[in-house]
């Protein structure tokens, strides 16, 4: 059985713009660490204060059904 990956959106809180999308396998653990390291990477690469970046699970994506 194939499970859909979990999808996440990263936002810049100051502009409310989506700045990054990330998909992770749904059956694996360690998502929190990956999400936090991605958040840090985005802050450094884009010169954004890390407190201005947040992420949510994208539950509104197209499933192709």
N, C-alpha and C positions, 0 to 999 in steps of 0.2 A: 504494500500500500504506500503510495506516494503522498506525503503531506506537504501542504503549502508552506513556504518559508514565511517567517515573521518579517514584516516590513516596517521600517521606522522612518520617520521624517524628522530632520533636524531644522530648527527654526532659529533665526536671529530675533530675539525678543524686542530689540529696539525698532526693527522694521516690520516684524511679523512675516517676513519672507522665508520660504523654505530655501535652505542653503545646501541641503544634502539629503540623499535617500540611501538607505542601507537595508539589505536583505540578509537575514541570518537563518540557518537551518532551525526548524521549529523543535526538533527532538533533542537538541544539545543544550548543555548548561553553559554558564559563563557569559551569558548575554550582557549582564550588567557591566562587567569589566570591559567588554568590547565596546559597548555604548559610551562608557565614560572615556576610554582612550580615544575614540573617534571624536568625541566632543572636544577634548584637549587638542587633538590634531587640527580640527577645524579652526579653533581659536587662534592657534599659533600661525597657521598658514594664511589666515584671512585678517589677522591683526584685530580680532574681536575679543573683547573682554569675555572670559570663560563663563562668567555669571549671566551673560546675555544670550547664551545658547542653551536651548532645551530641546528635548526630543519626545515624541509620542509614537505609539504603535499606530501604524496606518491600517485602519480597519475598513477603509472605503476604497481600496484598490480594486481594479478589475480582475476578476478571476477567470475570465474567458468562458464562462458558462452561459 
